[in-house]
Amino acid sequence: MHQFKGNAGVVLDTHPGRDDMFKVMLIGHADKIRMQVRSIGEDGKIWINTDSFLPTVLIGHEVKLFSEDPEAPGSYRCIEGGTVEALGAIHFSDPAQRDGSKGIKKEQIYLDLQIHGENKSSRY
C-alpha cells in the first residue's frame, strides 16, 4: 500500500511483484478542485480533466503530479513545479480570446512540467 502526503489517495497492490496485473488507485478527496490525466501528448503536454466550474482560475497555478515511477515500477513519486496552462503562447489563441470576448474551454487545459528534449511523453 502506498499513501501520498497531503491527500487521501491510496494505491493498493493486491499482488506485489506481479506487474502484469491491473492496479487500482482510490481517491477519497484530492482537494476542492480535482484534476485527472486525460492523455499525454507526444509534445509532453499532459491534457487534464477538471471538475472546476471556472477553468480559467486554474491557469498559471502550480500543481503536484502523483504518478508511478516508470524507472521503478511499484514505486510512486511526486513531480512538483508544473503549471496549469491552456493556450501556450498568446499568438496561438483566437483573436476573440485575446480581446476577452471568448473564454477558455475545459478541453484546452493541460499540465506543463517544463520537460524538454526527445521522448518528452515517456518521462512520466
C-alpha atoms as an extended CHARMM CRD file, in Angstrom:
* protein
*
       124  EXT
         1         1  MET       CA              0.0000000000        0.0000000000        0.0000000000  PROA      1               0.0000000000
         2         2  HSD       CA              1.2800000000        3.4850000000       -0.8860000000  PROA      2               0.0000000000
         3         3  GLN       CA             -0.0300000000        6.7190000000        0.5940000000  PROA      3               0.0000000000
         4         4  PHE       CA              0.7420000000       10.2280000000       -0.6410000000  PROA      4               0.0000000000
         5         5  LYS       CA              1.2040000000       13.0970000000        1.7860000000  PROA      5               0.0000000000
         6         6  GLY       CA             -1.3540000000       15.8890000000        1.6800000000  PROA      6               0.0000000000
         7         7  ASN       CA             -4.3370000000       13.9230000000        0.3710000000  PROA      7               0.0000000000
         8         8  ALA       CA             -6.3570000000       10.7810000000        0.9100000000  PROA      8               0.0000000000
         9         9  GLY       CA             -5.0430000000        8.9620000000       -2.1750000000  PROA      9               0.0000000000
        10        10  VAL       CA             -4.1820000000        5.2940000000       -1.6940000000  PROA      10              0.0000000000
        11        11  VAL       CA             -2.7630000000        2.7650000000       -4.1710000000  PROA      11              0.0000000000
        12        12  LEU       CA             -3.4760000000       -0.8620000000       -3.2910000000  PROA      12              0.0000000000
        13        13  ASP       CA             -1.3590000000       -3.5630000000       -4.9010000000  PROA      13              0.0000000000
        14        14  THR       CA             -3.0950000000       -6.8650000000       -4.1970000000  PROA      14              0.0000000000
        15        15  HSD       CA             -0.3930000000       -8.9100000000       -5.9340000000  PROA      15              0.0000000000
        16        16  PRO       CA              3.0370000000       -7.3190000000       -5.2340000000  PROA      16              0.0000000000
        17        17  GLY       CA              5.6220000000       -8.3030000000       -7.8200000000  PROA      17              0.0000000000
        18        18  ARG       CA              3.0060000000       -9.1120000000      -10.4670000000  PROA      18              0.0000000000
        19        19  ASP       CA              3.4300000000       -6.1660000000      -12.8530000000  PROA      19              0.0000000000
        20        20  ASP       CA              1.1700000000       -7.8150000000      -15.4420000000  PROA      20              0.0000000000
        21        21  MET       CA             -1.9100000000       -7.3110000000      -13.2560000000  PROA      21              0.0000000000
        22        22  PHE       CA             -4.1670000000       -4.2850000000      -13.0300000000  PROA      22              0.0000000000
        23        23  LYS       CA             -3.5740000000       -1.7490000000      -10.1990000000  PROA      23              0.0000000000
        24        24  VAL       CA             -6.2730000000        0.4390000000       -8.6590000000  PROA      24              0.0000000000
        25        25  MET       CA             -5.9300000000        3.9190000000       -7.1970000000  PROA      25              0.0000000000
        26        26  LEU       CA             -8.6580000000        5.1120000000       -4.8290000000  PROA      26              0.0000000000
        27        27  ILE       CA             -9.0330000000        8.8170000000       -4.1460000000  PROA      27              0.0000000000
        28        28  GLY       CA            -11.2580000000        9.8160000000       -1.2680000000  PROA      28              0.0000000000
        29        29  HSD       CA            -10.6540000000       13.5280000000       -1.5880000000  PROA      29              0.0000000000
        30        30  ALA       CA             -7.9450000000       15.2570000000       -3.6080000000  PROA      30              0.0000000000
        31        31  ASP       CA             -8.8400000000       18.9010000000       -2.9950000000  PROA      31              0.0000000000
        32        32  LYS       CA            -11.5390000000       21.4140000000       -3.7760000000  PROA      32              0.0000000000
        33        33  ILE       CA            -10.5580000000       21.2550000000       -7.4450000000  PROA      33              0.0000000000
        34        34  ARG       CA             -9.6030000000       17.8290000000       -8.7230000000  PROA      34              0.0000000000
        35        35  MET       CA             -7.7210000000       17.2200000000      -11.9400000000  PROA      35              0.0000000000
        36        36  GLN       CA             -7.3190000000       13.8810000000      -13.7060000000  PROA      36              0.0000000000
        37        37  VAL       CA             -4.9680000000       12.9920000000      -16.5590000000  PROA      37              0.0000000000
        38        38  ARG       CA             -6.9280000000       12.6870000000      -19.8130000000  PROA      38              0.0000000000
        39        39  SER       CA             -3.9560000000       11.9260000000      -22.0890000000  PROA      39              0.0000000000
        40        40  ILE       CA             -0.2470000000       12.6320000000      -22.5820000000  PROA      40              0.0000000000
        41        41  GLY       CA              0.7350000000       14.2290000000      -25.8960000000  PROA      41              0.0000000000
        42        42  GLU       CA              3.8920000000       13.4930000000      -27.8820000000  PROA      42              0.0000000000
        43        43  ASP       CA              4.8920000000       17.1080000000      -27.1750000000  PROA      43              0.0000000000
        44        44  GLY       CA              4.9690000000       16.3890000000      -23.4220000000  PROA      44              0.0000000000
        45        45  LYS       CA              1.7130000000       18.1670000000      -22.5700000000  PROA      45              0.0000000000
        46        46  ILE       CA             -0.4170000000       16.3610000000      -20.0090000000  PROA      46              0.0000000000
        47        47  TRP       CA             -4.0370000000       17.0280000000      -21.0030000000  PROA      47              0.0000000000
        48        48  ILE       CA             -6.2430000000       17.0790000000      -17.9150000000  PROA      48              0.0000000000
        49        49  ASN       CA             -9.8860000000       16.9770000000      -16.9300000000  PROA      49              0.0000000000
        50        50  THR       CA            -11.1080000000       19.0950000000      -14.0560000000  PROA      50              0.0000000000
        51        51  ASP       CA            -14.3230000000       19.4690000000      -12.1330000000  PROA      51              0.0000000000
        52        52  SER       CA            -13.7140000000       23.2080000000      -11.8190000000  PROA      52              0.0000000000
        53        53  PHE       CA            -16.6580000000       25.3170000000      -12.9440000000  PROA      53              0.0000000000
        54        54  LEU       CA            -14.2330000000       28.1120000000      -13.8320000000  PROA      54              0.0000000000
        55        55  PRO       CA            -11.2860000000       26.5770000000      -15.7190000000  PROA      55              0.0000000000
        56        56  THR       CA             -9.6710000000       29.9910000000      -16.1000000000  PROA      56              0.0000000000
        57        57  VAL       CA             -8.9960000000       30.1810000000      -12.3480000000  PROA      57              0.0000000000
        58        58  LEU       CA             -6.6080000000       27.2290000000      -12.7150000000  PROA      58              0.0000000000
        59        59  ILE       CA             -4.3680000000       28.8570000000      -15.3200000000  PROA      59              0.0000000000
        60        60  GLY       CA             -0.8850000000       29.5930000000      -14.0040000000  PROA      60              0.0000000000
        61        61  HSD       CA             -1.2470000000       27.6820000000      -10.7360000000  PROA      61              0.0000000000
        62        62  GLU       CA              1.4970000000       25.2890000000       -9.6790000000  PROA      62              0.0000000000
        63        63  VAL       CA              0.3790000000       21.7110000000       -9.1120000000  PROA      63              0.0000000000
        64        64  LYS       CA              1.8450000000       18.4100000000       -7.9300000000  PROA      64              0.0000000000
        65        65  LEU       CA              1.6160000000       15.3570000000      -10.1830000000  PROA      65              0.0000000000
        66        66  PHE       CA              1.4660000000       11.9780000000       -8.4400000000  PROA      66              0.0000000000
        67        67  SER       CA              2.4570000000        9.0310000000      -10.6380000000  PROA      67              0.0000000000
        68        68  GLU       CA              4.0580000000        5.6150000000      -10.6800000000  PROA      68              0.0000000000
        69        69  ASP       CA              7.7980000000        5.8790000000      -11.2950000000  PROA      69              0.0000000000
        70        70  PRO       CA              8.4940000000        4.3240000000      -14.7530000000  PROA      70              0.0000000000
        71        71  GLU       CA             12.0710000000        3.5000000000      -13.7200000000  PROA      71              0.0000000000
        72        72  ALA       CA             10.9220000000        1.7390000000      -10.5360000000  PROA      72              0.0000000000
        73        73  PRO       CA              7.5490000000        0.0500000000      -11.1220000000  PROA      73              0.0000000000
        74        74  GLY       CA              5.5970000000       -0.2660000000       -7.8910000000  PROA      74              0.0000000000
        75        75  SER       CA              7.1660000000        2.9270000000       -6.5220000000  PROA      75              0.0000000000
        76        76  TYR       CA              5.3430000000        6.2230000000       -6.6150000000  PROA      76              0.0000000000
        77        77  ARG       CA              6.6290000000        9.7710000000       -6.8970000000  PROA      77              0.0000000000
        78        78  CYS       CA              5.5140000000       13.3690000000       -6.7350000000  PROA      78              0.0000000000
        79        79  ILE       CA              6.6030000000       15.7370000000       -9.5140000000  PROA      79              0.0000000000
        80        80  GLU       CA              6.4720000000       19.3910000000       -8.4450000000  PROA      80              0.0000000000
        81        81  GLY       CA              6.8130000000       22.6350000000      -10.3720000000  PROA      81              0.0000000000
        82        82  GLY       CA              4.2820000000       22.0210000000      -13.1380000000  PROA      82              0.0000000000
        83        83  THR       CA              1.7790000000       24.7090000000      -14.0660000000  PROA      83              0.0000000000
        84        84  VAL       CA             -1.7380000000       24.5460000000      -15.4530000000  PROA      84              0.0000000000
        85        85  GLU       CA             -1.8650000000       26.0870000000      -18.9330000000  PROA      85              0.0000000000
        86        86  ALA       CA             -4.4380000000       26.3930000000      -21.7110000000  PROA      86              0.0000000000
        87        87  LEU       CA             -3.2640000000       28.4430000000      -24.6600000000  PROA      87              0.0000000000
        88        88  GLY       CA              0.5060000000       28.2860000000      -24.7640000000  PROA      88              0.0000000000
        89        89  ALA       CA              1.8890000000       31.4440000000      -26.3480000000  PROA      89              0.0000000000
        90        90  ILE       CA             -0.6490000000       34.2320000000      -26.8750000000  PROA      90              0.0000000000
        91        91  HSD       CA             -0.2190000000       34.0820000000      -30.6670000000  PROA      91              0.0000000000
        92        92  PHE       CA             -1.7240000000       30.5410000000      -30.6080000000  PROA      92              0.0000000000
        93        93  SER       CA             -5.0270000000       31.8420000000      -29.2630000000  PROA      93              0.0000000000
        94        94  ASP       CA             -8.0510000000       33.0520000000      -31.1990000000  PROA      94              0.0000000000
        95        95  PRO       CA             -8.3980000000       36.8330000000      -31.6310000000  PROA      95              0.0000000000
        96        96  ALA       CA            -11.5880000000       36.6380000000      -29.5390000000  PROA      96              0.0000000000
        97        97  GLN       CA             -9.6210000000       35.1130000000      -26.6570000000  PROA      97              0.0000000000
        98        98  ARG       CA             -7.0350000000       37.8680000000      -26.8890000000  PROA      98              0.0000000000
        99        99  ASP       CA             -9.6250000000       40.6380000000      -26.6680000000  PROA      99              0.0000000000
       100       100  GLY       CA            -11.5660000000       38.9220000000      -23.8550000000  PROA      100             0.0000000000
       101       101  SER       CA            -14.8140000000       38.2730000000      -25.7490000000  PROA      101             0.0000000000
       102       102  LYS       CA            -14.2890000000       34.4770000000      -25.7060000000  PROA      102             0.0000000000
       103       103  GLY       CA            -13.2420000000       32.3170000000      -22.7560000000  PROA      103             0.0000000000
       104       104  ILE       CA            -11.2370000000       29.1360000000      -22.3030000000  PROA      104             0.0000000000
       105       105  LYS       CA            -12.8930000000       25.7370000000      -22.6800000000  PROA      105             0.0000000000
       106       106  LYS       CA            -12.1670000000       22.9300000000      -20.2460000000  PROA      106             0.0000000000
       107       107  GLU       CA            -10.8180000000       20.7950000000      -23.1290000000  PROA      107             0.0000000000
       108       108  GLN       CA             -7.9680000000       23.2930000000      -23.6140000000  PROA      108             0.0000000000
       109       109  ILE       CA             -6.4270000000       22.7960000000      -20.1560000000  PROA      109             0.0000000000
       110       110  TYR       CA             -3.1510000000       20.9200000000      -19.7840000000  PROA      110             0.0000000000
       111       111  LEU       CA             -0.3290000000       20.5000000000      -17.2870000000  PROA      111             0.0000000000
       112       112  ASP       CA              3.1010000000       21.7120000000      -18.4000000000  PROA      112             0.0000000000
       113       113  LEU       CA              6.0290000000       20.2420000000      -16.4500000000  PROA      113             0.0000000000
       114       114  GLN       CA              8.6290000000       22.2020000000      -18.4460000000  PROA      114             0.0000000000
       115       115  ILE       CA             10.2330000000       18.9460000000      -19.6440000000  PROA      115             0.0000000000
       116       116  HSD       CA             12.1340000000       19.4110000000      -22.8810000000  PROA      116             0.0000000000
       117       117  GLY       CA             14.1500000000       17.2790000000      -25.2880000000  PROA      117             0.0000000000
       118       118  GLU       CA             13.4580000000       13.9770000000      -27.0140000000  PROA      118             0.0000000000
       119       119  ASN       CA             10.8900000000       11.4540000000      -25.7580000000  PROA      119             0.0000000000
       120       120  LYS       CA              9.1050000000       14.0050000000      -23.5700000000  PROA      120             0.0000000000
       121       121  SER       CA              5.9560000000       11.9230000000      -23.1830000000  PROA      121             0.0000000000
       122       122  SER       CA              7.8540000000        8.8280000000      -21.9850000000  PROA      122             0.0000000000
       123       123  ARG       CA              9.3820000000       10.6830000000      -18.9970000000  PROA      123             0.0000000000
       124       124  TYR       CA              6.1430000000       10.4870000000      -16.9960000000  PROA      124             0.0000000000
